[in-house]
Amino acid sequence: MSSAPAELSEWSGEAVTLAEVENELARLRVESAGTEHAPNLRTSVMTHIAWVPEEWLEAAHATLAGMAEQHPSRTVVLVPDPDSGLDRIDAHVSLECFAVADLQRQVCSEVVELRLHGRRAKAPASVVEPLLIPDLPVFCRWRGEPPFGAPEVEQLVDVTDRLIVDTTEWDDLPYAYTKLARLFDRAAVSDIAWARTARWRSLLASLWPDIADVRRIRVRGTAAQAHLLAGWLRSRLQHDVELEHEPADRLEGIDIDGEPAPFPPGDPPASSELLSDELDTFGRDRIYEQAVAAAAL
């Protein structure tokens, strides 16, 4: 089933109400139905919330680009600006539609980007709840390290079915894993850093039973990848595994008790592919949770 290039409709406003945002979304959908590919097919499969501080906004836009066709959804991007000196919400709403030739229909995704000024940044649940699509799962991608215990984290976890983080973006490792683990009974948690280790975990598992007695690994990669791989081995092997970490921007190699492990086949997936995969996952990942607990030791 192939699709034609997207058609994009947009609207922006300052000091808006949520009712205005919903009205503009409805207007854009009606207008899109008047195109040559009408009628549109909304087919949203989820509400995707993204908490994106300003320093992560460019990266978030790059990751979201091209995902609409794979995951037709309502994406609500929250950009907190608590120190702006204002108390309002600014909005940019877009509707991206792809013509699906086989169906002679459009598949449309909605993106609502809200800049939360002043006190609004501390009350995100009251902002997103009116925009959630009823009876569909809610995913929340949190950019950067969450300020655990802060109102914005507590509120969004309470309205989220799955929290998606990337602990590669965190500085306080491995200690921060102890705080992350406290959320496991409140929402399912995905970690893009964990997903980036998948090829290497499969490779290491294929070495069984030769790695059953491993006592030390050296990981050339990010701190998150190193700690998660060590935690995974500790939790699977049920004994301590010492970690040596050699910093690198990507996972470049693993030594097992001083011997280099073979390099896994394939290429590392792109960030948008990793997020797309996490948006297809619904249940808890108990193996990841156990690896996090062991990584924090």
N, C-alpha and C positions, 0 to 999 in steps of 0.2 A: 504494500500500500504506500504509494509515493505521494509527496505533497509539493505544492508550489511555494515560492518565497512568501514570507509573511507580509501581511498588510498591518500597519500600525496606526492606531488612533490614540490620541493623547489629550490630557487636560491637566492643568496646574492651577493651584489656588493657594493663597496665604490666609492664615487665620480662619481656617475652614471648620465646619462642623462635620461630624461623622455622617449625618443625614445628607449633607451636600456630596460627600464622597460616594455614598451609595447611589444617590440620584445620578451622578455623573457616570458611574459604572453602568447603570441601567441605560442611560442615554447612548453611551458608546456601543453597547450591545445591540440596541435598536438600529443605530446607524450602520453597524457592520452587516446587519441582516439585509441592508439595501444594496450591497455590492453584487457584482456579477456571480459570486459564488454562494449567494444566499440560498436557503437560510443557514445561519450559523449553528454549529453543534458545540455547545459549551463543554460538555463532558468533563467537568472538573472531578478529579479523583481525590483531592485533599485541599486543606488550607495549609500553606507553607509560610510560616512566620520566619523572618530573619532579623535578628537583633544585630545591628551593624554600626558600631561607633565610627566616627568620621574617618579615622585612620585606616579602617578596613573597607571603606565604601567602594573604592576603585576595584579592589580584588573581588568584592562581592558581585559587582556588576559584571566583571569578566566571567565569573563562574556561572552566573545565572544566564548569560547570553547563550542562546541555542538550546536551553533546557525546556523551553515552553512546549516545543513539539513533542518531546519525550514524555513530559509530565504536565498535561493540561491541568491547571490548578489556579487557585487564587493565591498569589504570593503577596504577603504584607511585609514590606521592608520597613523596619523601625530604626530610625536614625536618631539616637538620643543627643540632645544638646542642652544639658541641664544648666549650663552657665551662660546661656545666651542673653539673660536679662529680660526675656520675654516670657509670656505664659500663653502659648497658642500652639496650634498644629498647622503646619504647612504640608500640602499634599501634591504629589504628582501621580496621576492615574494613567495607565496605558492598557490597551487591549491589543494583543498580538494574535492575529488569525492566520492559520495555514490552510490553504485550499487542498483538500484531500480528493484527488482525482477519481479514485475508485468509488467514492461515496457521493461525489458531487456536492460536498458539504465543506464547511469550514470547521476546523478545530481551533477553539479560541482559549487563550490563557489571559488572566488578568493580573496585572502587577500594580499594587498600591504602595507607593513609597511615602512614608509619613515622617516628617521631621518633628520630633517631640521637644518643644522648647520648655525650659524651666521645669515647673512641677509636673508637667505632663510626662517627663522622662521617668518619673518615679511611680507612675500609675499606668503601666502599659496594658494591663489586663482590661481595664475599663475602655481602652482604645480598641483593642483587637476583638473583644468579645462580640460587638455588634457586626463585625466583618467576617466572622467565622461562618463557613457554609454548614448548615445543619446536617447532622448524621454522617459527616465525613471526618476521617482522621485529621488530627492537627499535628504537624511537624514543626519544630522550632530549631533553626540553625543559629547557634550563638557564636558570633565571631569574637576571637580573643578569649582571655580567661574570664569566666563569670565572677563577679564579686559575690561569692557564696554568702548567703544569709541576707543580702540586700533585698529590698522590697521588689525591685524589678525582676530579680531571679526567681524569688519565691512565687510571685504572681504568674509569671509565664510558665513555670514548671506546672503549676496547678491547672492551666488550661491546655497543656500539651500532652499528647499521647507518646511522642518520641522526641527526645532532646538530642540534637546532633551537634557535636563539638569537634574540634580538631586540636588535640592537646599539643601538637607541634607549635601552636600559637601561644602556648603557656610558658611562663618563665619559672614558676615555682614547683619544679618537678624534682623528685617524685612526691613531695609532701602533698601537693594539690590533689593527688589521686585519693587521699583519705577523705577529702571534702566531696569529691565527685561521687565516691561510693555511697555517701549518705543519701543520694538522690535515687538510687537504683530501685527502691521500693515505691517511689512516687511516679516515675516515668521511665519507660524504656530509654536506654542511652546508646547512641552510636558515636563512634570516634573515628574520624577520617584518618587519623594517624595509625590506628589499628588496621584499618582497611588497607593502608599502604604496605603493611607487613604481610599481607595474605600470601603472596607468592613465596616469600621466604619461610613462612610457617609451613606451607605445603612441602617445600623442599626439605626442611628439617624433619618433618614428620616422616618423610620417605626414607630417612636414614635409620629409622627404628629397626632393630633394637640397639644399634650401635651407639646411639646417643643416650641410652637409658642411664648411664652413670656419669654424664657430663657434669663437671663441677665449676667450669668457668667459661664464659663467652666474652668475646670482644666484638663490639658492634661499631661499625663505621657508618654513622647515619645521624639522624636528629636525636635529641635527648628523649623525646617521646617514643620513638621507635625502639631505642635501646632499652628503656625501662619496661616497655610493654613486652618486648621479646623475652627479657629476663623474667618478668612476672609470669608470662605464659609457660615458660619452661619450669619454673618453680611450682606452679599450680598443677601442671600435668605430671611432673616427675615426683612430686611430693618430697622434695629435698631442696636444700639451698643451692642456688646457682650464683656464683660471684659474677658481677658485671664489671667489665672495663669498657668505657665509652670513648670512642674517638670521634669528635664532632665532624659532621659533614651535612650538607644541605639535603641530601637524599640518602637512602639506604644503599651503600656501596659494597658492603661485604660483612661477613660474619666469620670469626674464628672460633672453633670449638676446641677447648682445652689446647689451644695453641696451634691447631691445624685449620687451614682455611676450608670453609664449606664450599661446595660447588655453587656456581651462580645459577639462579633459577631461570627458566626460559621465559620469553615474553618481555614486553616493555612496560614500565610503570604507567598506570592509567592517568589521564588528565584529571584535574580537580573537579571539572564538571561531571565527568563520568563517575567519580567516586561519590559525589553528592547524589547523583541520579540513582546509583545503586542503593544508597541509604534510604532514599525515598520509596524504594520498593520493599523495604524491610519493616515488619510490624511487631514481631515479638521481641522479648528480651534475649540478649545474647549472654547466656550464663558463662560461657568460656571467657568472653571478654571481661565480665564482671569479676571472675576469679583471678584473671591476669592482673586487673587493676589492683585488687586487694593484695596480691602477692608483690606487685611492683612497689607498693607503698612501704613494704617492710624494710 
